[in-house]
Amino acid sequence: MNKKKALLIGDYTHPKFHPLQGVDAEITHTLQDYLSVQCSENNHMFEYNNLGAFDLCISYLDSWTEKLSLKQTGGLLSFVSGGGGLLILHNGIIMDTRYEIAQLIGAKHTAHRSRQTLELRVTEPGHDITLGIESFKIEDEPYRFEFDPFTEKTILLEYSADGEWHPAAWAHAYGLGRVVYLMPGNDQPAFQHPVYRKLLLQAAKWAARISG
């Protein structure tokens, strides 16, 4: 089987909170049977001339004060709308500082609390991403989001906090491409959680249109 290609972008040199070291190995191992993963901290890889060589882009960006350039933003939008997959993990949603990318993702990150034990439940058990996934607990940071009303998204997971349930994962189409956001992923141990590993793999396969 010819594997499809994934690009994982994060921060090795100057991460603010979430270094790619260690996380890169976990993601590469989880996806290895279906995707070959290239890791980079170079945001120029978002430019279409570079991104076009891949089937899936995975964001674990941690540069909280740095916006993508217009060329990088346009490259990512073109990649996904043309049929590419985008998988955003935890802090990778900080790309939303560009409103065009916030619309692509379907939401903006608005707040988060410190790491704690979170209870997560599946809200769409029939979706390819959540097949066989049961409710689970994980040590992670809970994020809050402001959703774009123009994007038709499917909420896949919710987490419990303060007596209420809040969105923790969603998926939707964007043009010819597919977008998934998964809230867990604060640190390397999160990616070693067996249920989250399965969820991550199924999300990557769905976004990259890999069957089987």
N, C-alpha and C positions, 0 to 999 in steps of 0.2 A: 504494500500500500504506500503510495506517495503521500507523505505527510503534507498538510497545509502548513503555512508559515504564520507565526505570531510575532509581533513586536511588543515587548514589554518596556515601557518608559517610566522611570522613576528617578530617584536622586541618590547617588552614591557619595558624592563629595561634600555637599552642603545641605543635607536634609534638615528640616526644622524639627520634625517629630518622628517621621516614619522612614528610616533608611531602607533602601532597596536590598542591601546586603542581607543574606539569609532568606528573605522573602523571595528573591529571584530563584534561588535553588528549590524552594518548596513549590512554586508555581511551575517551574520547568519540569520537575518530577511528576507533578499531578497531571500535566498535559502531555507527557512525553509519548504516549501511545498514539496520539492523534495529531499533535502539533509540534513542530520544532520551534523553539522560542529563542529569539534574539533579544538580548537585554541592552538597554542604552539609557544614558542620562542626557543625551543630546536632543534638545527640543527641535533642532532642525530636521530630525527624522519625521516630524509631523508634516513637513512639506510634501506635496503630492508626488514629486519626482522620487522621493525616498519611500513614502508610505505605500505607493502603488505596487511595490514588490511583495506586499503581505496580504494575507486573507483576514487577519484579525489584529486590531490594535488594543493593547491592554494598558490602561492608565493607572499608575500608582504614584503620580506626581506629588511632590511634597514642597514645591517652591511657592509658598503662600503669598509672596509679594510680587511675583513675576507673572506677567500676562504672556500668553502666546502672542507672537507677532501676527499681523494680518495675513502674511504668507502661510504661516503655520496653521492659523485658523481656517483659512480657505482650503488648505490641503486636507485637513481632517474632514471638513464638511463635504468636500468633493469625493473623498475616499468612501465615506459612509453612504452618501446619497447614491453613489455609483454601484453599490453592492457590497462594500466591505463591512466587517463586523467591528463593533466597539464595545469593549468590556471595561467598565470603570469599577475600581475596587476601593472602598473606604475613602481615604484621603484623596484619591485620584479625581474626585469630583471638584477639586479646586480649580479645574479648568473653567468653571462656571463664571470666572471673573470677566470673561468675554460673553456678552449676552447672546451672541449667535451660538456659542457652544452650550450655554445654559438651556437654550431651546432644543438643541440637538440631544442633550442628556434628558431633558424633560423636567428638570428641577434645579433649584439652587440650594446649596448647603447654607443654613442660617445659624445654626448653633450646635454645640456638642458638649457633653458632660464627660467627666473622668471615667476611666476604665472601670467596669463593674460586671457582675454576672448578669447577662441578659437572657431572657426567655424569648425564643422566636417560634412563631407558628406559621405554617403554610396557609396561604389564602387562596391559591389556585393550584390544587393538587393535580389537575389534569394537564398542566403545562409541561412541555418537554423539559424545562429547566428544573422543575420540582418533582418530577416522577420519582416515586420511591423515597422521597424526603419526608421524614417525620419531624415533629416539633423537637427542638433541641435547645440546650443552654450553652453559652459561650462567654468567655471573658473578653469584653471588647468595649469600645467607646460608642455610646448611642448618639447618633446624629439626628438633627431635625432638618426638614426641607420645606421649601416653598415651591409648589408645583406650577408648571406652565400649563394654563388651561387649554392651550391649543394642541397639545400632544395627547393622542389617545394611547395611554399606557396601561399595562396590566400589572397591578400590584401583586407580587409573588409571595412576599414575606412581610410580617409585622413583628415588632418587638413590644414588650410590655414595660411601661414606666408610669409611675404616678397614677396607677389605676386605669390607664388608658392604653390602647394599642396604636402604634405609630408605624408608618411604612419603613421597611428595611431592605426591600429589593423590588425592582420592577424591570419590565422589558417592553419594547415597542419597536415598530418598524420606522425607518427614516429614509424616505425615498426607496431605493432598491436594497438598502442595507438594514442591519439590525443593531439595536443598542440594548445593553443590559447594565444595570447598576446593582452591585451587592455591597451593603453597608459594612458587614464584618471585614476584618483584615487589619486591625490595629498594629499587629506585630507578628513575628514569625510563628509563635505558638498557635495563633488563630488559624494559620494555614496548615497546621498539623492536626486540626480537629477533623475526625473522620467524616462527619456529616458535611462539614463545610467543604472539605476536599471534593466530595461527590457533587455538591452544589456548584462549586467552581468549575469542575470539569463539564458538567451538563450545560452550564451557562456559556462556556467557551465554545462548546460544540454547536449549540443553538445559534450563537452569534456568527460563527464561521460557516454555518450550514453544513455541518458534518453529521452524517447519519450513521447509525449502528453503534 
